[in-house]
């Protein structure tokens, strides 16, 4: 059985040299943190939900709640994909 995890998307406080804006997705799974980054900027005060879902999927997880947006960050509950 999979355990729920937390996904947080935010602008990175440490941008990479090649990017002006760096977005990071953190997935907190037990005592491990998985991080995905990409060059993107939130539009209209929020992140693109479709991009967030794709990024979560690329890390081997699936979103199980709607994304919530608070103070420049996006939050969702995710679970590891079966066999992932």
Residue, then its C-alpha position, 0 to 999 in steps of 0.5 A: x500500500x502506498x503512503x500519501x506524500x506532500x508535493x510543494x512547488x515554489x520558486x527556487x531561492x538559489x537559481x541555476x546559472x543558466x536560468x533567470x527563474x528556476x522553479x522547484x518541485x519537492x516531494x516529501x516521502x517519509x524521510x526522503x526529499x525528491x526534487x525536480x527543477x525547471x525554468x518557468x515562472x508562475x503566471x497570474x500568481x499561480x503555477x500551471x496545474x498541468x505542468x505541475x501534474x506532468x512534473x509529479x508524474x515524471x518523478x513517479x508519483x500521481x496527484x491525489x488532491x487538487x493543488x492549493x496555492x498559498x503565498x507563492x507556493x503550490x501544495x498537493x497530496x501525492x502518492x507513488x505510482x504502483x511499480x514506481 
